[in-house]
Amino acid sequence: MILYGGKLSPFVMRPLLVSRAKGAEVPVEAYPGGIKCAEYLAMAPMGKMPLLVDGDFCLPESQVIAEYLDNVLPGPKLLPADPQAAARVKLLIRLADVYMLPHLGGLFRAREAPDGVAAAMAGMGEALGYIEHFRHTDDAMAVGDGFTQADAALIPLFFFLDALDKNLGTAALVAARPGLAAWWARAKASDLGAQAIAEQAEGLRQMMAAR
């Protein structure tokens, strides 16, 4: 298996975290020629990362890859067997993808489009409120006490709320929601979380240095 993309991307880090939580390490590589070259587009015409190549099987889309890896790799299942807990995992992932991600883009483009920052901050606050609402505050991790697909989806996104805090004050959005803040403190102190954050931070440093 090879996962094409860069570790800074929360979309790439999500399935990578799933593989690590399963006790594996799917290699992450930049595709030779880039994600817009003809060879890559022949496998993934959307021209986006990540793309998982498993033999002659090519699979795009971060969450779909995460679910595939959870199913095919040995190790603990990252979707609870209990139907309600499983539904909560899927709900938190959905909330992150539908409500957090669009506003994260607005925050990340603050230098180029400063007029959109206020709306992005407000929207991100609402998104975090939705996630806080549907979490059980006594759960150690996103859902329950063990690492799930929800943690794999959320950790790489919350990295940016810390990374952008110096200029935008984004960490306050998390701090205002005590249950979510407690989860984030535990998640980023965990072995999986700390490794992911360190790799994303290095990717961000390299990206900024190249500008």
N, CA, C and O of each residue as an XYZ file, in Angstrom:
844
protein
N       0.835     -1.202      0.000
C       0.000      0.000      0.000
C       0.870      1.252      0.000
O       1.931      1.292      0.623
N       0.400      2.263     -0.707
C       1.023      3.587     -0.679
C      -0.103      4.613     -0.589
O      -1.116      4.507     -1.281
N       0.093      5.609      0.277
C      -0.849      6.713      0.403
C      -0.175      7.939     -0.187
O       0.831      8.412      0.341
N      -0.720      8.455     -1.275
C      -0.118      9.606     -1.932
C      -0.684     10.897     -1.358
O      -1.895     11.054     -1.205
N       0.226     11.818     -1.045
C      -0.155     13.108     -0.493
C       0.938     13.632      0.418
O       2.059     13.123      0.417
N       0.603     14.658      1.200
C       1.542     15.246      2.148
C       0.950     15.217      3.549
O      -0.261     15.354      3.721
N       1.805     15.039      4.547
C       1.315     14.851      5.908
C       0.723     16.119      6.528
O       0.013     16.029      7.529
N       0.994     17.284      5.964
C       0.348     18.502      6.472
C      -1.155     18.444      6.259
O      -1.922     18.944      7.082
N      -1.574     17.843      5.173
C      -2.996     17.797      4.835
C      -3.786     16.992      5.864
O      -3.423     15.852      6.153
N      -4.860     17.558      6.424
C      -5.689     16.777      7.349
C      -6.360     15.599      6.662
O      -6.721     14.617      7.311
N      -6.529     15.698      5.344
C      -7.138     14.603      4.593
C      -6.192     13.409      4.475
O      -6.631     12.259      4.458
N      -4.903     13.688      4.394
C      -3.908     12.629      4.334
C      -3.646     12.063      5.725
O      -3.525     10.851      5.905
N      -3.559     12.961      6.708
C      -3.247     12.524      8.059
C      -4.355     11.640      8.633
O      -4.070     10.773      9.458
N      -5.585     11.831      8.228
C      -6.697     11.027      8.761
C      -6.494      9.530      8.520
O      -6.467      8.772      9.490
N      -6.351      9.072      7.279
C      -6.136      7.633      7.086
C      -4.786      7.156      7.617
O      -4.653      6.001      8.021
N      -3.780      8.041      7.621
C      -2.500      7.645      8.203
C      -2.663      7.349      9.692
O      -2.106      6.373     10.194
N      -3.417      8.180     10.395
C      -3.691      7.934     11.813
C      -4.446      6.630     12.012
O      -4.175      5.889     12.956
N      -5.390      6.350     11.130
C      -6.113      5.083     11.218
C      -5.141      3.923     11.093
O      -5.211      2.972     11.871
N      -4.241      3.987     10.129
C      -3.290      2.884      9.944
C      -2.414      2.718     11.181
O      -2.139      1.594     11.598
N      -1.980      3.816     11.763
C      -1.131      3.740     12.947
C      -1.892      3.182     14.146
O      -1.347      2.402     14.927
N      -3.151      3.584     14.287
C      -3.956      3.065     15.392
C      -4.199      1.566     15.244
O      -4.469      0.876     16.226
N      -4.103      1.068     14.015
C      -4.259     -0.363     13.757
C      -2.943     -1.115     13.961
O      -2.901     -2.343     13.880
N      -1.863     -0.361     14.228
C      -0.565     -0.987     14.414
C       0.246     -1.097     13.145
O       1.238     -1.824     13.100
N      -0.166     -0.379     12.109
C       0.543     -0.403     10.828
C       1.055      1.004     10.525
O       0.802      1.945     11.277
N       1.767      1.129      9.431
C       2.264      2.434      8.988
C       2.227      2.439      7.471
O       3.173      2.002      6.817
N       1.131      2.933      6.915
C       1.035      3.021      5.464
C       1.982      4.121      4.987
O       1.864      5.256      5.449
N       2.910      3.831      4.088
C       3.845      4.851      3.627
C       3.126      5.997      2.929
O       2.196      5.779      2.152
N       3.562      7.216      3.211
C       3.017      8.418      2.582
C       4.086      8.992      1.659
O       5.215      9.238      2.083
N       3.729      9.200      0.416
C       4.681      9.716     -0.558
C       4.012     10.772     -1.435
O       2.812     10.704     -1.701
N       4.803     11.745     -1.879
C       4.342     12.670     -2.905
C       4.345     11.934     -4.242
O       5.270     11.177     -4.536
N       3.315     12.156     -5.043
C       3.268     11.446     -6.323
C       4.241     12.088     -7.302
O       4.219     13.307     -7.473
N       5.108     11.286     -7.958
C       6.040     11.842     -8.949
C       5.261     12.557    -10.050
O       4.380     11.976    -10.685
N       5.593     13.800    -10.259
C       4.876     14.569    -11.269
C       3.723     15.365    -10.714
O       3.176     16.229    -11.399
N       3.338     15.081     -9.458
C       2.276     15.858     -8.829
C       0.891     15.300     -9.089
O       0.707     14.424     -9.935
N      -0.089     15.823     -8.346
C      -1.443     15.276     -8.393
C      -2.256     15.763     -9.599
O      -3.415     15.382     -9.765
N      -1.648     16.600    -10.430
C      -2.343     17.053    -11.643
C      -1.748     16.436    -12.909
O      -2.178     16.751    -14.018
N      -0.754     15.555    -12.739
C      -0.159     14.945    -13.922
C      -1.103     13.886    -14.499
O      -2.018     13.415    -13.824
N      -0.863     13.530    -15.744
C      -1.777     12.625    -16.448
C      -1.873     11.269    -15.768
O      -2.951     10.680    -15.696
N      -0.750     10.776    -15.271
C      -0.758      9.451    -14.639
C      -1.601      9.436    -13.369
O      -2.345      8.489    -13.116
N      -1.476     10.494    -12.577
C      -2.272     10.564    -11.352
C      -3.757     10.734    -11.684
O      -4.613     10.083    -11.086
N      -4.049     11.608    -12.637
C      -5.443     11.861    -13.008
C      -6.105     10.623    -13.607
O      -7.327     10.481    -13.551
N      -5.304      9.734    -14.178
C      -5.856      8.482    -14.695
C      -6.372      7.605    -13.563
O      -7.285      6.803    -13.759
N      -5.783      7.759    -12.373
C      -6.236      6.996    -11.204
C      -7.279      7.752    -10.400
O      -8.205      7.149     -9.857
N      -7.135      9.067    -10.323
C      -8.035      9.900     -9.519
C      -8.311     11.179    -10.297
O      -7.618     12.176    -10.099
N      -9.310     11.173    -11.177
C      -9.542     12.317    -12.063
C      -9.898     13.601    -11.339
O      -9.876     14.670    -11.950
N     -10.233     13.529    -10.031
C     -10.502     14.745     -9.267
C      -9.223     15.543     -9.046
O      -9.280     16.747     -8.793
N      -8.064     14.880     -9.139
C      -6.803     15.579     -8.968
C      -6.576     16.080     -7.555
O      -6.016     17.158     -7.356
N      -7.012     15.301     -6.571
C      -6.850     15.693     -5.179
C      -6.135     14.585     -4.410
O      -6.053     13.443     -4.862
N      -5.627     14.948     -3.251
C      -5.052     13.950     -2.361
C      -5.930     13.851     -1.115
O      -6.614     14.802     -0.735
N      -5.891     12.670     -0.492
C      -5.008     11.531     -0.719
C      -5.557     10.569     -1.759
O      -6.715     10.642     -2.170
N      -4.682      9.672     -2.163
C      -5.053      8.539     -2.999
C      -4.329      7.325     -2.437
O      -3.105      7.331     -2.303
N      -5.076      6.301     -2.115
C      -4.480      5.051     -1.656
C      -4.362      4.106     -2.836
O      -5.325      3.881     -3.568
N      -3.162      3.553     -3.013
C      -2.948      2.533     -4.032
C      -2.583      1.242     -3.310
O      -1.557      1.151     -2.636
N      -3.439      0.260     -3.465
C      -3.250     -1.049     -2.827
C      -3.230     -2.081     -3.942
O      -4.273     -2.580     -4.364
N      -2.020     -2.396     -4.416
C      -1.915     -3.264     -5.589
C      -2.468     -2.547     -6.804
O      -2.002     -1.464     -7.157
N      -3.465     -3.149     -7.447
C      -4.078     -2.498     -8.606
C      -5.381     -1.784     -8.236
O      -6.152     -1.389     -9.111
N      -5.615     -1.626     -6.934
C      -6.823     -0.967     -6.438
C      -6.474      0.458     -6.040
O      -5.601      0.678     -5.201
N      -7.158      1.429     -6.642
C      -6.922      2.849     -6.365
C      -8.148      3.432     -5.687
O      -9.266      3.288     -6.181
N      -7.937      4.095     -4.548
C      -9.062      4.591     -3.755
C      -8.807      6.031     -3.316
O      -7.857      6.289     -2.578
N      -9.649      6.978     -3.764
C      -9.537      8.358     -3.306
C     -10.481      8.609     -2.120
O     -11.191      7.709     -1.671
N     -10.471      9.832     -1.638
C     -11.363     10.342     -0.593
C     -10.960      9.857      0.802
O     -10.974      8.663      1.104
N     -10.605     10.823      1.624
C     -10.001     10.573      2.925
C     -10.793      9.621      3.810
O     -10.240      8.639      4.303
N     -12.076      9.892      4.020
C     -12.842      9.058      4.939
C     -13.089      7.660      4.381
O     -13.128      6.683      5.128
N     -13.254      7.573      3.073
C     -13.431      6.264      2.448
C     -12.160      5.432      2.623
O     -12.226      4.234      2.901
N     -11.008      6.076      2.460
C      -9.739      5.377      2.674
C      -9.619      4.946      4.131
O      -9.203      3.825      4.421
N      -9.985      5.842      5.047
C      -9.906      5.516      6.476
C     -10.746      4.282      6.808
O     -10.299      3.404      7.545
N     -11.942      4.221      6.271
C     -12.821      3.076      6.527
C     -12.265      1.804      5.901
O     -12.350      0.728      6.494
N     -11.699      1.925      4.712
C     -11.103      0.763      4.047
C      -9.952      0.208      4.878
O      -9.867     -1.000      5.099
N      -9.074      1.084      5.335
C      -7.940      0.640      6.139
C      -8.403      0.008      7.445
O      -7.822     -0.979      7.897
N      -9.430      0.562      8.044
C      -9.962     -0.014      9.281
C     -10.480     -1.426      9.024
O     -10.404     -2.285      9.903
N     -10.998     -1.666      7.844
C     -11.554     -2.980      7.512
C     -10.493     -4.005      7.099
O     -10.629     -5.191      7.403
N      -9.443     -3.560      6.414
C      -8.511     -4.541      5.846
C      -7.261     -4.761      6.687
O      -6.615     -5.802      6.565
N      -6.911     -3.810      7.531
C      -5.711     -3.980      8.346
C      -6.048     -4.731      9.632
O      -7.131     -4.548     10.187
N      -5.143     -5.562     10.105
C      -5.366     -6.196     11.410
C      -5.261     -5.145     12.517
O      -4.768     -4.037     12.309
N      -5.737     -5.528     13.685
C      -5.673     -4.594     14.802
C      -7.054     -4.211     15.284
O      -8.052     -4.695     14.749
N      -7.131     -3.348     16.289
C      -8.423     -2.987     16.881
C      -9.325     -2.270     15.891
O      -8.862     -1.465     15.083
N     -10.616     -2.570     15.961
C     -11.574     -1.864     15.125
C     -11.777     -0.451     15.656
O     -11.944     -0.248     16.859
N     -11.760      0.509     14.762
C     -11.861      1.913     15.140
C     -13.262      2.466     14.957
O     -13.480      3.675     15.025
N     -14.214      1.565     14.724
C     -15.633      1.906     14.724
C     -16.285      0.991     15.747
O     -16.233     -0.229     15.593
N     -16.898      1.547     16.790
C     -17.445      0.696     17.854
C     -18.475     -0.297     17.343
O     -19.169     -0.042     16.358
N     -18.564     -1.428     18.022
C     -19.567     -2.432     17.657
C     -20.969     -1.982     18.037
O     -21.941     -2.342     17.372
N     -21.077     -1.195     19.103
C     -22.387     -0.702     19.524
C     -22.951      0.243     18.462
O     -22.274      1.196     18.077
N     -24.168      0.004     17.982
C     -24.705      0.819     16.889
C     -24.799      2.305     17.213
O     -24.530      3.141     16.351
N     -25.174      2.642     18.433
C     -25.288      4.057     18.780
C     -23.926      4.726     18.866
O     -23.755      5.852     18.400
N     -22.960      4.043     19.455
C     -21.613      4.606     19.510
C     -21.029      4.748     18.110
O     -20.368      5.743     17.810
N     -21.269      3.761     17.254
C     -20.798      3.843     15.870
C     -21.428      5.022     15.148
O     -20.764      5.719     14.382
N     -22.714      5.240     15.397
C     -23.408      6.368     14.771
C     -22.821      7.693     15.250
O     -22.708      8.638     14.469
N     -22.448      7.767     16.519
C     -21.853      8.995     17.048
C     -20.488      9.258     16.429
O     -20.146     10.405     16.142
N     -19.710      8.204     16.222
C     -18.430      8.365     15.534
C     -18.657      8.945     14.138
O     -18.005      9.911     13.741
N     -19.577      8.351     13.412
C     -19.851      8.818     12.048
C     -20.407     10.243     12.048
O     -20.121     11.025     11.142
N     -21.200     10.575     13.064
C     -21.765     11.915     13.146
C     -20.672     12.953     13.375
O     -20.666     13.993     12.716
N     -19.753     12.690     14.293
C     -18.689     13.659     14.544
C     -17.829     13.873     13.303
O     -17.415     14.996     13.014
N     -17.564     12.797     12.575
C     -16.805     12.933     11.328
C     -17.578     13.788     10.329
O     -17.015     14.662      9.670
N     -18.861     13.522     10.233
C     -19.706     14.291      9.311
C     -19.749     15.771      9.698
O     -19.659     16.642      8.833
N     -19.884     16.053     10.980
C     -19.914     17.438     11.441
C     -18.604     18.146     11.123
O     -18.595     19.307     10.712
N     -17.502     17.435     11.317
C     -16.200     18.027     11.004
C     -16.077     18.327      9.513
O     -15.621     19.403      9.128
N     -16.481     17.379      8.681
C     -16.318     17.550      7.234
C     -17.253     18.614      6.672
O     -16.863     19.385      5.795
N     -18.470     18.657      7.169
C     -19.469     19.566      6.593
C     -19.379     20.969      7.183
O     -19.577     21.953      6.470
N     -19.083     21.072      8.471
C     -19.167     22.368      9.141
C     -17.814     22.974      9.512
O     -17.658     24.194      9.466
N     -16.828     22.141      9.882
C     -15.522     22.709     10.220
C     -14.695     23.071      8.996
O     -14.157     24.174      8.901
N     -14.602     22.140      8.069
C     -13.647     22.279      6.974
C     -13.826     23.537      6.125
O     -12.830     24.184      5.800
N     -15.052     23.912      5.753
C     -15.174     25.122      4.931
C     -14.624     26.364      5.628
O     -14.034     27.225      4.976
N     -14.806     26.463      6.919
C     -14.353     27.645      7.650
C     -12.856     27.582      7.924
O     -12.205     28.618      8.058
N     -12.309     26.380      8.007
C     -10.863     26.258      8.154
C     -10.166     26.848      6.941
O      -9.130     27.500      7.068
N     -10.729     26.621      5.777
C     -10.168     27.220      4.570
C     -10.164     28.737      4.636
O      -9.194     29.380      4.234
N     -11.253     29.309      5.144
C     -11.323     30.763      5.283
C     -10.285     31.302      6.245
O      -9.714     32.365      6.006
N     -10.033     30.588      7.329
C      -9.020     31.010      8.295
C      -7.620     30.886      7.711
O      -6.763     31.741      7.934
N      -7.401     29.819      6.966
C      -6.074     29.587      6.404
C      -5.738     30.633      5.342
O      -4.566     30.911      5.089
N      -6.755     31.203      4.728
C      -6.536     32.230      3.695
C      -6.622     33.640      4.264
O      -6.888     34.587      3.525
N      -6.402     33.792      5.563
C      -6.589     35.091      6.223
C      -5.724     36.190      5.614
O      -6.170     37.330      5.488
N      -4.494     35.856      5.236
C      -3.611     36.881      4.663
C      -4.131     37.389      3.331
O      -4.111     38.591      3.063
N      -4.597     36.465      2.496
C      -5.055     36.849      1.159
C      -6.462     37.432      1.178
O      -6.803     38.269      0.342
N      -7.278     36.988      2.131
C      -8.680     37.437      2.174
C      -9.069     37.785      3.615
O      -9.876     37.078      4.219
N      -8.506     38.868      4.176
C      -8.770     39.197      5.574
C     -10.232     39.539      5.855
O     -10.695     39.398      6.986
N     -10.955     39.986      4.836
C     -12.354     40.347      5.052
C     -13.223     39.151      5.414
O     -14.315     39.317      5.957
N     -12.742     37.943      5.116
C     -13.541     36.759      5.404
C     -13.260     36.128      6.751
O     -13.877     35.125      7.107
N     -12.322     36.711      7.515
C     -11.902     36.081      8.762
C     -13.014     36.060      9.800
O     -13.217     35.044     10.466
N     -13.729     37.155      9.948
C     -14.775     37.230     10.975
C     -15.844     36.172     10.737
O     -16.284     35.505     11.673
N     -16.259     36.021      9.487
C     -17.279     35.013      9.172
C     -16.740     33.608      9.392
O     -17.457     32.729      9.869
N     -15.478     33.401      9.044
C     -14.871     32.079      9.239
C     -14.749     31.750     10.722
O     -14.984     30.610     11.122
N     -14.388     32.728     11.535
C     -14.292     32.514     12.978
C     -15.665     32.177     13.556
O     -15.796     31.262     14.369
N     -16.680     32.916     13.134
C     -18.031     32.649     13.632
C     -18.505     31.272     13.200
O     -19.086     30.532     13.994
N     -18.260     30.929     11.948
C     -18.665     29.623     11.456
C     -17.933     28.490     12.134
O     -18.524     27.450     12.424
N     -16.642     28.682     12.392
C     -15.877     27.662     13.093
C     -16.394     27.494     14.515
O     -16.485     26.373     15.016
N     -16.729     28.590     15.159
C     -17.294     28.502     16.500
C     -18.582     27.705     16.519
O     -18.803     26.897     17.421
N     -19.428     27.924     15.536
C     -20.678     27.154     15.438
C     -20.381     25.674     15.229
O     -21.004     24.817     15.856
N     -19.439     25.379     14.356
C     -19.093     23.979     14.072
C     -18.588     23.283     15.322
O     -18.990     22.156     15.612
N     -17.710     23.947     16.065
C     -17.197     23.363     17.297
C     -18.317     23.168     18.313
O     -18.312     22.205     19.080
N     -19.269     24.085     18.312
C     -20.420     23.935     19.194
C     -21.249     22.709     18.859
O     -21.751     22.032     19.756
N     -21.396     22.419     17.579
C     -22.132     21.212     17.173
C     -21.413     19.957     17.667
O     -22.038     19.032     18.186
N     -20.095     19.939     17.499
C     -19.321     18.775     17.932
C     -19.384     18.635     19.444
O     -19.545     17.531     19.963
N     -19.259     19.746     20.146
C     -19.363     19.722     21.606
C     -20.720     19.181     22.048
O     -20.813     18.410     23.003
N     -21.755     19.590     21.350
C     -23.115     19.179     21.720
C     -23.286     17.667     21.651
O     -23.936     17.074     22.512
N     -22.708     17.047     20.636
C     -22.949     15.622     20.423
C     -21.887     14.720     21.056
O     -21.976     13.497     20.958
N     -20.894     15.312     21.698
C     -19.942     14.505     22.464
C     -20.485     14.248     23.861
O     -21.226     15.065     24.407
N     -20.117     13.122     24.430
C     -20.385     12.866     25.834
C     -19.190     13.384     26.629
O     -18.064     12.938     26.412
N     -19.420     14.305     27.530
C     -18.307     14.971     28.199
C     -17.487     14.027     29.072
O     -16.339     14.326     29.400
N     -18.072     12.881     29.453
C     -17.297     11.941     30.263
C     -16.495     10.962     29.417
O     -15.817     10.094     29.967
N     -16.555     11.080     28.084
C     -15.736     10.239     27.214
C     -14.306     10.764     27.192
O     -14.081     11.966     27.055
N     -13.358      9.870     27.325
C     -11.954     10.287     27.297
C     -11.529     10.716     25.898
O     -10.780     11.681     25.741
N     -12.004     10.003     24.887
C     -11.656     10.346     23.512
C     -12.898     10.899     22.815
O     -13.883     11.229     23.475
N     -12.855     11.001     21.507
C     -13.968     11.641     20.816
C     -15.287     10.935     21.108
O     -16.303     11.570     21.392
N     -15.246      9.612     21.034
C     -16.394      8.773     21.397
C     -15.853      7.615     22.224
O     -15.059      6.813     21.734
N     -16.281      7.532     23.463
C     -15.792      6.467     24.325
C     -14.387      6.747     24.835
O     -13.912      7.881     24.797
N     -13.739      5.706     25.306
C     -12.423      5.862     25.936
C     -11.271      5.383     25.066
O     -10.114      5.436     25.483
N     -11.580      4.917     23.861
C     -10.530      4.452     22.960
C     -10.483      5.276     21.684
O     -11.440      5.971     21.342
N      -9.363      5.190     20.989
C      -9.173      5.904     19.725
C     -10.119      5.336     18.679
O     -10.199      4.120     18.507
N     -10.839      6.216     17.977
C     -11.761      5.798     16.921
C     -11.480      6.593     15.642
O     -10.614      7.468     15.605
N     -12.227      6.266     14.618
C     -12.123      7.026     13.373
C     -12.432      8.500     13.591
O     -11.927      9.347     12.853
N     -13.248      8.824     14.586
C     -13.560     10.227     14.862
C     -12.322     10.984     15.329
O     -12.104     12.124     14.919
N     -11.513     10.366     16.179
C     -10.274     11.013     16.609
C      -9.333     11.212     15.423
O      -8.672     12.245     15.311
N      -9.279     10.219     14.543
C      -8.421     10.327     13.359
C      -8.851     11.479     12.466
O      -8.012     12.102     11.815
N     -10.144     11.771     12.425
C     -10.641     12.880     11.609
C     -10.432     14.228     12.289
O     -10.098     15.213     11.630
N     -10.626     14.273     13.599
C     -10.611     15.552     14.305
C      -9.208     16.061     14.610
O      -8.943     17.255     14.474
N      -8.311     15.180     15.017
C      -6.974     15.628     15.435
C      -6.275     16.455     14.349
O      -5.757     17.526     14.667
N      -6.234     16.016     13.089
C      -5.524     16.809     12.078
C      -6.186     18.152     11.777
O      -5.525     19.069     11.290
N      -7.484     18.278     12.061
C      -8.164     19.559     11.878
C      -7.880     20.496     13.041
O      -7.618     21.682     12.840
N      -7.931     19.962     14.258
C      -7.685     20.797     15.436
C      -6.246     21.293     15.479
O      -5.964     22.314     16.106
N      -5.332     20.583     14.822
C      -3.958     21.078     14.720
C      -3.938     22.508     14.210
O      -3.195     23.342     14.726
N      -4.740     22.792     13.212
C      -4.719     24.122     12.596
C      -5.273     25.194     13.528
O      -4.882     26.357     13.429
N      -6.168     24.825     14.423
C      -6.686     25.815     15.372
C      -5.593     26.246     16.344
O      -5.582     27.392     16.793
N      -4.679     25.346     16.672
C      -3.502     25.722     17.458
C      -2.488     26.476     16.597
O      -1.921     27.479     17.031
N      -2.265     25.990     15.380
C      -1.234     26.574     14.523
C      -1.565     28.007     14.113
O      -0.662     28.827     13.947
N      -2.841     28.311     13.950
C      -3.264     29.644     13.518
C      -3.547     30.580     14.688
O      -3.915     31.737     14.484
N      -3.379     30.089     15.897
C      -3.802     30.858     17.074
C      -3.012     32.152     17.238
O      -3.580     33.173     17.628
N      -1.729     32.126     16.951
C      -0.900     33.313     17.186
C      -1.441     34.533     16.457
O      -1.431     35.638     16.999
N      -1.913     34.339     15.235
C      -2.393     35.466     14.429
C      -3.904     35.687     14.514
O      -4.389     36.801     14.317
N      -4.647     34.601     14.812
C      -6.104     34.707     14.726
C      -6.831     34.450     16.045
O      -8.023     34.735     16.153
N      -6.142     33.925     17.032
C      -6.804     33.623     18.298
C      -7.763     32.458     18.214
O      -8.769     32.428     18.924
N      -7.465     31.495     17.356
C      -8.390     30.386     17.121
C      -8.468     29.406     18.292
O      -9.479     28.723     18.452
N      -7.419     29.326     19.109
C      -7.458     28.387     20.235
C      -8.562     28.745     21.229
O      -9.074     27.878     21.937
N      -8.923     30.023     21.275
C      -9.992     30.446     22.187
C     -11.329     29.821     21.813
O     -12.191     29.642     22.673
N     -11.510     29.487     20.541
C     -12.750     28.848     20.117
C     -12.901     27.475     20.754
O     -14.009     27.061     21.094
N     -11.795     26.775     20.915
C     -11.805     25.469     21.573
C     -11.926     25.644     23.077
O     -12.701     24.944     23.729
N     -11.157     26.582     23.631
C     -11.155     26.798     25.085
C     -12.541     27.174     25.608
O     -12.865     26.898     26.763
N     -13.351     27.798     24.770
C     -14.694     28.206     25.187
C     -15.648     27.033     25.342
O     -16.765     27.192     25.835
N     -15.204     25.854     24.920
C     -16.046     24.653     25.007
C     -15.301     23.628     25.848
O     -14.492     22.866     25.319
N     -15.565     23.598     27.158
C     -14.718     22.839     28.091
C     -14.592     21.355     27.768
O     -13.503     20.792     27.882
N     -15.677     20.719     27.371
C     -15.588     19.300     27.064
C     -14.691     19.033     25.877
O     -13.892     18.096     25.884
N     -14.825     19.855     24.866
C     -14.005     19.706     23.668
C     -12.543     20.052     23.970
O     -11.623     19.401     23.475
N     -12.350     21.090     24.793
C     -10.987     21.465     25.171
C     -10.301     20.343     25.940
O      -9.110     20.097     25.747
N     -11.041     19.665     26.806
C     -10.465     18.555     27.572
C     -10.097     17.399     26.646
O      -9.048     16.774     26.802
N     -10.984     17.120     25.672
C     -10.647     16.072     24.693
C      -9.387     16.451     23.929
O      -8.495     15.619     23.757
N      -9.301     17.689     23.471
C      -8.166     18.114     22.662
C      -6.863     18.026     23.458
O      -5.834     17.629     22.912
N      -6.897     18.387     24.723
C      -5.696     18.274     25.551
C      -5.243     16.823     25.642
O      -4.049     16.535     25.558
N      -6.190     15.915     25.814
C      -5.825     14.493     25.888
C      -5.359     13.973     24.540
O      -4.382     13.229     24.456
N      -6.061     14.365     23.490
C      -5.752     13.842     22.156
C      -4.358     14.247     21.713
O      -3.615     13.423     21.181
N      -3.992     15.511     21.926
C      -2.688     15.947     21.434
C      -1.546     15.518     22.347
O      -0.379     15.592     21.963
N      -1.879     15.072     23.544
C      -0.851     14.519     24.431
C      -0.641     13.022     24.206
O       0.348     12.457     24.672
N      -1.567     12.378     23.493
C      -1.437     10.948     23.218
C      -0.306     10.706     22.240
O       0.109     11.621     21.528
N       0.195      9.485     22.198
C       1.290      9.168     21.272
C       0.884      9.427     19.823
O       1.634     10.033     19.059
N      -0.304      8.966     19.456
C      -0.765      9.156     18.079
C      -0.949     10.629     17.755
O      -0.529     11.096     16.697
N      -1.576     11.358     18.667
C      -1.827     12.775     18.436
C      -0.550     13.583     18.365
O      -0.391     14.424     17.481
N       0.364     13.333     19.294
C       1.612     14.100     19.324
C       2.429     13.872     18.061
O       3.010     14.817     17.527
N       2.484     12.648     17.579
C       3.232     12.367     16.353
C       2.607     13.071     15.154
O       3.310     13.658     14.331
N       1.286     13.008     15.063
C       0.602     13.654     13.946
C       0.834     15.158     13.962
O       1.112     15.755     12.922
N       0.723     15.766     15.120
C       0.882     17.212     15.240
C       2.301     17.634     14.879
O       2.503     18.639     14.197
N       3.283     16.862     15.341
C       4.668     17.185     15.016
C       4.914     17.115     13.508
O       5.624     17.953     12.952
N       4.334     16.128     12.858
C       4.526     15.983     11.412
C       3.787     17.079     10.648
O       4.305     17.597      9.659
N       2.602     17.432     11.088
C       1.892     18.533     10.439
C       2.629     19.851     10.638
O       2.716     20.663      9.717
N       3.162     20.064     11.842
C       3.900     21.296     12.119
C       5.123     21.404     11.225
O       5.435     22.486     10.728
N       5.816     20.293     11.017
C       6.969     20.315     10.125
C       6.535     20.577      8.686
O       7.207     21.306      7.957
N       5.422     19.988      8.280
C       4.905     20.255      6.942
C       4.527     21.713      6.759
O       4.765     22.289      5.697
N       3.940     22.315      7.785
C       3.562     23.729      7.713
C       4.811     24.602      7.659
O       4.856     25.579      6.911
N       5.825     24.251      8.450
C       7.077     25.011      8.430
C       7.701     24.980      7.035
O       8.146     26.008      6.527
N       7.730     23.801      6.422
C       8.309     23.682      5.093
C       7.494     24.450      4.063
O       8.063     25.063      3.160
N       6.186     24.426      4.182
C       5.335     25.143      3.247
C       5.564     26.647      3.352
O       5.664     27.332      2.334
N       5.648     27.167      4.584
C       5.851     28.602      4.765
C       7.243     29.024      4.303
O       7.415     30.116      3.762
N       8.231     28.165      4.515
C       9.586     28.483      4.083
C       9.694     28.533      2.565
O      10.523     29.262      2.020
N       8.866     27.765      1.892
C       8.919     27.714      0.429
C       8.190     28.878     -0.225
O       8.322     29.103     -1.427
N       7.423     29.613      0.565
C       6.665     30.739     -0.022
C       7.573     31.902     -0.361
O       7.104     32.925     -0.859
